[in-house]
Amino acid sequence: MIESLHSPHIGRVKALLSSRGARERRAKHEFVAEGLQSVREALESRTGPQIRTLYATESGMAKLVEDGINLAGVAVEEVTDGVMKAMADTVTPQGILAICTYPSWKMSEIKGKGSVIYLYRIQDPGNAGTIIRTAQALGISAVITSPDSVDLFSPKVIRSAAGSHWHLPLFEDVSLSDLITAFPDYARYALMGDGDLALSDVADAKSALWIFGNEAQGLKDLSQELASNRVQSVAIPMEGQTESLNLSVAAAIVMYAIGQ
């Protein structure tokens, strides 16, 4: 039982959770996930992130046992409520926290398996997590981010994705040129408010790259590169007075349309 608030285990977790934790997470391919659902998803997944160390309070262990989760082969450290509170990123911890390690996916492994979502310089972790969750639910083959985008393994993204990190390949820091090199035969579409095509015109494209821009600036600073790579602009037709949609909402509409 870990009781000391000076335990190196707390420092290890906090290093992965801190505002500067992105470098630590990427260097070690580790991230922190909290709660029963995350542990369940990690143990059920064979290709996604795996648990390296599981921390649980007495009440947390009781939840795991009640849920019938088999912890055989899992490195488990029991901690006090005080230690868990010091570790956790949430205000009211569930008493279950895991350090997970995530794999290095290869783009060659997802070719031909459906459309790919590319997020250009998006910043909001809630948007990123919701897009990952929706993509996994609607059969998208991968979510990829450009450089200068939100860290897909930050605590807020993990929570917003609600377990989808364990079932969907994720790639970070990929330039548009490298993306197109990896998927040269895929159709290319960028969602824009003033797109030349309507979403219904291209919804039948089953293997396509779909590009979504920054929440505030969209794809303005990428316009020349989009044109030179023959990326077609697509709009969601809207009849009301709303000028634009939230990024995750717009992405969900597109993913639902192309998944039908």
N, C-alpha and C positions, 0 to 999 in steps of 0.2 A: 504494500500500500504506500503510495507516494503522498506524504503529508506536508512536506516542506514547501513553502512559497519561494524558496531559493533553489528549487530543483532545476537542474539543467534541462529537464524535459519541458518545463514551462518556457525557457529561453528558446528551445528548438521550435516549439509551436509558434511562439510570438514572432520569431524571425520570418516565418512563412506567412504570417497574417499581417505584418506591419505594412505601412504605406510604401516602404521600400522593399517589400517582399517579392516583387516581381522578378528581380534579378536572382534572388535566392531560389524561387520556385523554378525558374527556367534552368538554372545551373544544375539543380539536383533532380529536376523532373518530379518534384513533389508539390503537394498542395494539401490544405486542411479542409476536411468535410465534417460537418456536424450533423448529429441526429440519426435516428433509427433508419430512416429511409436510405440515407447514404450508405450505411453499413450493409443493408440488405442488397442494394444495387451492386455494390462492390463485390459481394460474395457470390452474387448470381452471374456476374459478367465474367467472361473468359478472355475477352479481347480488349476490354477497357481498363481503366485505372484499377490498381489493386491496393489493398491495405498493407501498409508497412508496419504501423503501430496503432493499436486501438486503445484509447483511454476511456475509462468508464467509472462513474461513481457507483455506489451501492444501488441506488435507485435506477441508474442507467443499466447496470447488469441485470436487474430484475426485468426491465423492459425487453432486453435482448432475449432473456430466457422465456419470457411470456410469449414473445413473437415466434419462438421456435427456431431462432437463428443458431446455426451450428458454428461455433468458434474454433473448432479443431484446426490446428495449424496456424492460427492467428496469434501474433504477439500481442498479448493483452496486458495493460498496466492499469491496476485499480488505483483510483485517486480519491481524495476527499472532495467534498463539495467546494471548499475554499480553493483548492488547486484547480478544479475544473473552471470555476468562475474566473480565475486568473488567466487561464489558457484561452477560454472561449471568446469568440468575436461577437456572439449574440448577447443581448441583455439578460435573457432568462434561458440559460443553457439547459438542454435536455438531459445532460449527464452522459452524453455519448459524443466522442470526438475521435476522428481518425486522421492520421497522416497517411496520405495515399501517394503512390507513385504512378505516373501516367506514361504510356508507351510512346515511342516515336513512330507515328503512322507514316506510311508511304503513299504518295499520291497515285502511284501505279496500281495500288491495291483497290482503289475506288473507281478507276476508269470504267466507263460503261455501265455503272450501277445506278445512274440517275443524275439529276441535276445537282449543281454545287452552288452554295451561297457564298458570295464574297463580300465582306464588310470593309468598306474603305474609311479608315480613320474614325470609326465610331468611338464614342467616349463614355456613353452611359452604361454602367454594368447591368442595370435592370433591363435595358433593351437587348443587350447581348445575351443575357441568360434566357429571356423570353424567346428570342429568335432560335437559340439552340434547342430549347424545349419544343418549340413548334416544328422545327426542322426534323427532329427525331420522330415526332408524332406523325408527320406527313410524308415520310419516306425520302427526304433529302439525303444524298449520300455523304455530304461533308459540309462543314462550315469553316471558312478560311478568313483570316483577317489580314489586313495590310499592316505595314509598319506604322507606328504611332496610333495604334488602336488600343482599346481597353484590354487588359490582361484577362484572357478567358478563364484563368484558374484563380482569379481573385475571389475572396469570400463572398462578396455580393453577387457575382456572376454564378458561382456554384449554387447559392441558395435560390436564385431566380430560375435556374435551369431545372431544379427539382428532380435531380437524378439522371438527367439526360446525358451528362458527361460520360457515363458508363456505357453508352450505347451508340455513340456517334463520333466518327473521326473528326478531330479538330486540328487545324493548322494555324500557326501564328507567324506574323512578320513576313508574309509572302508578297512580293511586288506584283503589280498587274502583269508586267512582262513575263515574269517567271510563271505566273498562273496560266497565261495563255500558252506558253511553251509546254507546260505540263499537260494541257488539254487542247491541243491544236485543232482537233476535229469537232469540238463542241460549239454549238451556236452561242452567241454572246449578246447579252441584253443588259441594259442599265436602266433602272427605274428612275424616271424623272417626271416632275410635274407637268412639263410641256413636251413629253415624249412624242415621237413621230408615229408610233404604233400604239394601238390599244391593247391592253392585256389579253383580251379575247382573241386577238389576231395571232398570238404566239403561244397560247396556252398548251398547244399540242406538242410543243418541243420537249421531248423527254430527256434529252441529254444536253443540257445547256449550262452556261455560266451566268448566274444572275448577280449583278453588281448593285449594291446599295451604299449610298453615301453618308457622310457625316451628318449628325442631327441638325446642325446649324447651317453648314455650308454646302451640304449635298455633295455633288461631284464637280463643282465649278473648276477647281484647280486640276481636274483630271480630264477636262474636255478634249484637249489636243491628243492625249494618249488614247482616249476612247475612239476618236475619229480615225487615228492612224491604224488602230487594230480592228477596224470595222465592227465596232460594238454598236448595236442598234438601240435607240432610246425607246422606252416603253412607258406609257402612262396608265394609271388606273382611272377610268372614266368616273367622274363624280357629278351628280346632278344638283347637289345642294350648294350652299354658299361657302362651305369650308374650302380653304385654299390648299391645305395640305393635311396629311395624316401623320400621326406618330410613327416613327420608324418601325417599331416592332409590329404595329398594326398593319402597316403597308406591306411589310415582309410576309406577315401571316396570310394576307389576302392573295399575294402572289403565289406563295407555296401551296395554298389550298387550290388555286386555279390550275397550277401546273401538275398537281398530283391527281387530278380527276381523270 
